[in-house]
């Protein structure tokens, strides 16, 4: 199978006139799958123009109608959950269980969007001066742009466009070219739910297409999830054009283990958080910090990791799937080799894994564990994005906190302990956006925001939750006085 994917413009599949393509491959076998066209300038212009036209009517659509669209959309996503999970697995190599989790976390954001009427409410104050009232309201921006990565084909697009559209905007989605089929299916289902033509457009491309969309005068806001380099480039370009931007970037997430934690629960959680989704998630634990006597648990950690076996989506007991591409596999393998060269002890080497039967051409890598890691090593400094765990040792909790705060990333972190006092100190002092206490991957539900810090996020307003509503709207403040309401005394002068 090597079909060419269409674009999705004004509610229809459009055969691209592109002369350049990205070739995708099955991560499990290495076989060629689809060609993804790199959209032409005319096609990008058509997508933006269609979204701009649709905005004129969509912004006037009542808020309850927008909420009902999201109610119908979440219903269709649930009805098609098995189909979508299979599609996510085929494109990304995820296990079916992981693919279902990807989709359902996105559905939770759509469910949040069904409450848009409450989320868009403003404020009202009567008699701020005699006979004078003031109120605020939220209005949509216009055409918004989303640029999404390969590792969550459904969840991350669903972080973005449902809330943006519920707020009254229209949206252009540029998914990762490696998982574009899922994005197209999400768009088809939104139209099936009753979305007007042009409210959601899907185009394909790489850096040149992204830059053209960001530069377009009618694009008002940009949402991005991806690498640090990509986030920095998108944020600089968007803000230089005086546009709103929220750019979620890389991570180096630490899990701190105190000796009073429950050993079995902690090690099981650590192994899963390091290797789940083949380590290809921004909330994966890639650095385990063993405090004091907990350092003696590392031998048992080897056993826990060794029990995790990757496999294709059809393998019911597979712990995780392959890496996304040959390039990703080569990069992770190179970092593993560099870790050994720099003096870390490779206790478990995933490069020795034998590929599952019938999948020898896939991009497989087994669990990998390094001990004796120091902050100077490349395997600690860089986001590996693979099933590779670095173990470090410190004497006390203060040293663990200092280690985390010295790292340039601040996406997520976790502490495993039985001590409430230790947990409170950790929460108060650690400089990271999302913290788990006895939870390895503390991704919040959508009524809170996804809140990375430092080099893990560029912007002011984070993903989903109330901050996303602020991001996708402008606030107006109105002050009124009506004739016939003369004050009893001279009015206060408002400044």
SULZIVEN-V239782 format. One record per residue. RES is the residue in one small letter. SS is DSSP state (hx for helix, st for strand, lp for the rest). NEAR is the number of other ideal C-beta (glycine too) atoms within 8 Angstrom. D_LAST is the distance of its C-alpha to the last C-alpha in whole Angstrom. Layout:
BEGIN
RES;SS;NEAR;D_LAST
RES;SS;NEAR;D_LAST
END
This chain:
BEGIN
x;lp;5;67
x;lp;7;65
x;lp;6;63
x;st;10;60
x;st;11;57
x;lp;9;55
x;st;14;52
x;st;14;50
x;st;13;48
x;lp;9;47
x;lp;8;48
x;st;6;52
x;st;7;54
x;st;10;54
x;lp;6;57
x;lp;12;55
x;lp;7;57
x;lp;10;56
x;lp;3;59
x;lp;5;58
x;st;9;58
x;st;10;57
x;st;9;60
x;st;12;60
x;st;10;63
x;lp;11;63
x;lp;14;62
x;lp;11;65
x;lp;9;68
x;lp;9;67
x;lp;7;68
x;st;8;66
x;st;10;64
x;st;12;61
x;st;11;60
x;st;13;56
x;st;12;55
x;lp;13;53
x;lp;13;51
x;lp;8;51
x;hx;6;48
x;hx;7;49
x;hx;15;49
x;hx;15;45
x;hx;9;44
x;hx;11;45
x;hx;14;44
x;hx;15;40
x;hx;9;41
x;hx;13;42
x;hx;16;39
x;hx;12;37
x;hx;8;39
x;hx;14;39
x;hx;13;35
x;hx;8;34
x;hx;8;36
x;hx;13;36
x;lp;10;32
x;lp;5;33
x;lp;9;35
x;lp;5;34
x;hx;9;33
x;hx;7;36
x;hx;8;39
x;hx;13;37
x;hx;14;38
x;hx;9;41
x;hx;14;42
x;hx;15;42
x;hx;9;44
x;hx;10;47
x;hx;14;46
x;hx;12;46
x;hx;9;49
x;hx;11;51
x;hx;15;50
x;hx;8;52
x;hx;6;55
x;lp;10;55
x;hx;12;55
x;hx;6;59
x;hx;8;59
x;hx;15;55
x;hx;13;56
x;hx;11;60
x;hx;12;58
x;hx;16;56
x;hx;14;59
x;hx;10;61
x;hx;13;58
x;hx;15;57
x;lp;16;60
x;lp;13;58
x;lp;13;60
x;hx;10;60
x;hx;6;58
x;hx;12;56
x;hx;16;55
x;hx;10;55
x;hx;8;52
x;hx;15;50
x;hx;15;50
x;hx;9;49
x;hx;12;46
x;hx;16;45
x;hx;13;46
x;hx;10;43
x;hx;15;40
x;hx;14;41
x;hx;11;42
x;hx;13;38
x;hx;13;37
x;lp;11;39
x;lp;9;36
x;hx;14;33
x;hx;9;32
x;hx;6;31
x;hx;9;30
x;lp;11;27
x;lp;5;25
x;lp;9;22
x;lp;5;20
x;st;8;18
x;st;8;16
x;st;5;17
x;st;8;15
x;st;9;12
x;st;9;11
x;lp;9;15
x;lp;10;16
x;st;13;13
x;st;11;14
x;st;11;13
x;st;11;16
x;st;11;17
x;st;8;20
x;st;11;23
x;st;8;25
x;st;11;28
x;lp;11;28
x;lp;10;31
x;st;15;34
x;st;18;34
x;st;13;37
x;st;15;39
x;st;11;42
x;lp;14;44
x;lp;8;47
x;lp;9;51
x;lp;10;51
x;lp;11;49
x;lp;17;50
x;lp;13;48
x;hx;12;46
x;hx;12;43
x;hx;16;43
x;hx;14;42
x;hx;14;40
x;hx;15;38
x;hx;13;39
x;hx;12;39
x;hx;16;35
x;hx;15;34
x;hx;18;36
x;hx;13;35
x;lp;13;31
x;lp;12;32
x;lp;17;33
x;st;16;36
x;st;16;38
x;st;16;41
x;st;15;43
x;st;14;45
x;lp;13;47
x;lp;9;49
x;lp;11;52
x;lp;11;54
x;lp;12;53
x;hx;15;52
x;hx;11;54
x;hx;15;52
x;hx;14;49
x;hx;13;51
x;hx;12;52
x;hx;13;49
x;hx;13;48
x;hx;9;51
x;hx;12;50
x;hx;14;46
x;hx;11;48
x;hx;7;50
x;lp;11;48
x;lp;8;46
x;lp;10;44
x;lp;10;43
x;lp;8;45
x;lp;12;43
x;lp;12;40
x;st;14;42
x;st;17;44
x;st;15;46
x;st;16;47
x;lp;16;49
x;lp;11;50
x;lp;8;49
x;hx;6;47
x;hx;8;47
x;hx;14;46
x;hx;12;43
x;hx;9;42
x;hx;10;42
x;hx;14;40
x;hx;14;37
x;hx;9;37
x;lp;10;37
x;lp;4;34
x;lp;10;34
x;st;15;34
x;st;10;30
x;st;14;31
x;st;16;34
x;st;16;36
x;st;14;39
x;st;12;41
x;lp;12;44
x;lp;8;45
x;hx;9;43
x;hx;6;44
x;hx;11;43
x;hx;16;40
x;hx;11;39
x;hx;9;40
x;hx;16;38
x;hx;13;35
x;hx;8;35
x;hx;11;36
x;hx;13;34
x;hx;9;31
x;hx;6;32
x;lp;8;32
x;lp;4;28
x;lp;11;29
x;st;10;28
x;st;14;31
x;st;15;33
x;st;18;36
x;st;13;39
x;lp;15;41
x;lp;12;44
x;lp;14;45
x;lp;14;48
x;st;14;48
x;st;14;49
x;st;15;51
x;st;15;52
x;st;14;55
x;lp;15;56
x;lp;8;59
x;lp;7;58
x;lp;13;57
x;lp;7;60
x;hx;8;62
x;hx;6;63
x;hx;10;60
x;hx;12;58
x;hx;12;60
x;hx;9;61
x;hx;11;57
x;hx;16;57
x;hx;14;59
x;hx;11;58
x;hx;13;54
x;hx;16;56
x;hx;14;58
x;hx;13;56
x;hx;11;56
x;hx;14;58
x;hx;15;55
x;lp;12;53
x;lp;10;50
x;lp;12;47
x;lp;11;47
x;lp;15;51
x;st;14;52
x;st;13;53
x;st;14;53
x;st;14;55
x;st;14;55
x;st;13;57
x;st;16;57
x;hx;9;60
x;hx;5;63
x;hx;11;61
x;hx;9;62
x;hx;6;66
x;hx;12;64
x;hx;11;64
x;hx;7;68
x;hx;9;67
x;hx;14;64
x;hx;11;67
x;hx;8;69
x;hx;12;66
x;hx;14;65
x;hx;8;68
x;lp;7;68
x;lp;14;65
x;lp;8;67
x;st;15;65
x;lp;10;67
x;lp;12;66
x;lp;14;64
x;lp;4;67
x;lp;9;68
x;lp;4;67
x;lp;6;67
x;lp;13;65
x;lp;11;63
x;st;14;61
x;lp;17;62
x;lp;15;62
x;lp;14;59
x;lp;12;58
x;lp;10;60
x;hx;8;62
x;hx;6;60
x;hx;13;58
x;hx;13;61
x;hx;8;63
x;hx;8;59
x;hx;14;60
x;hx;10;63
x;hx;8;63
x;hx;14;60
x;hx;15;63
x;hx;8;65
x;hx;10;63
x;hx;15;62
x;hx;9;66
x;hx;6;66
x;lp;10;64
x;lp;7;65
x;lp;14;64
x;st;6;67
x;st;11;67
x;st;8;68
x;st;11;68
x;lp;8;68
x;hx;13;66
x;hx;9;68
x;hx;6;71
x;lp;9;71
x;lp;3;73
x;lp;9;71
x;lp;12;72
x;lp;4;75
x;lp;5;74
x;lp;12;71
x;lp;5;72
x;lp;7;70
x;lp;15;67
x;lp;13;64
x;lp;12;65
x;lp;16;65
x;lp;14;65
x;lp;13;64
x;st;15;63
x;st;13;63
x;st;15;63
x;st;9;63
x;lp;8;63
x;lp;13;60
x;lp;9;57
x;lp;9;54
x;lp;6;55
x;lp;13;57
x;hx;9;56
x;hx;16;57
x;hx;13;54
x;hx;8;52
x;lp;8;52
x;lp;10;51
x;lp;10;54
x;lp;8;53
x;lp;14;57
x;lp;15;59
x;st;16;59
x;st;16;58
x;st;14;58
x;st;14;59
x;st;13;57
x;st;7;58
x;st;10;56
x;lp;5;57
x;lp;8;54
x;hx;11;51
x;hx;6;49
x;hx;10;51
x;hx;13;50
x;hx;13;47
x;hx;8;47
x;hx;13;49
x;hx;14;46
x;hx;9;43
x;hx;6;45
x;lp;10;46
x;lp;6;43
x;st;13;43
x;st;13;41
x;lp;16;41
x;st;16;43
x;st;13;46
x;st;18;48
x;st;14;49
x;st;13;53
x;lp;12;53
x;lp;6;54
x;lp;8;52
x;hx;5;49
x;hx;6;48
x;hx;12;49
x;hx;11;47
x;hx;8;44
x;hx;10;44
x;hx;15;44
x;hx;9;41
x;hx;6;39
x;hx;8;40
x;lp;11;41
x;lp;8;39
x;lp;11;39
x;lp;12;38
x;st;14;40
x;st;12;42
x;st;12;46
x;st;10;47
x;lp;9;51
x;lp;8;50
x;lp;11;51
x;lp;13;48
x;lp;11;45
x;lp;8;43
x;lp;10;41
x;lp;5;41
x;lp;10;38
x;lp;6;36
x;lp;8;35
x;lp;11;35
x;st;14;37
x;lp;11;36
x;lp;17;37
x;st;10;36
x;st;9;37
x;lp;9;40
x;lp;14;40
x;st;17;36
x;st;9;34
x;lp;9;31
x;lp;3;28
x;lp;9;29
x;lp;14;32
x;st;13;35
x;lp;12;35
x;hx;14;33
x;hx;8;30
x;hx;12;29
x;hx;15;31
x;hx;13;29
x;hx;9;26
x;hx;11;28
x;lp;13;29
x;st;13;26
x;st;7;22
x;st;9;19
x;st;8;17
x;st;7;14
x;st;8;14
x;st;9;12
x;st;8;14
x;st;7;15
x;lp;6;19
x;lp;3;21
x;lp;4;23
x;lp;7;20
x;lp;5;20
x;lp;9;18
x;lp;4;20
x;lp;5;18
x;lp;3;15
x;lp;9;12
x;lp;6;9
x;lp;4;6
x;lp;7;4
x;lp;2;0
END
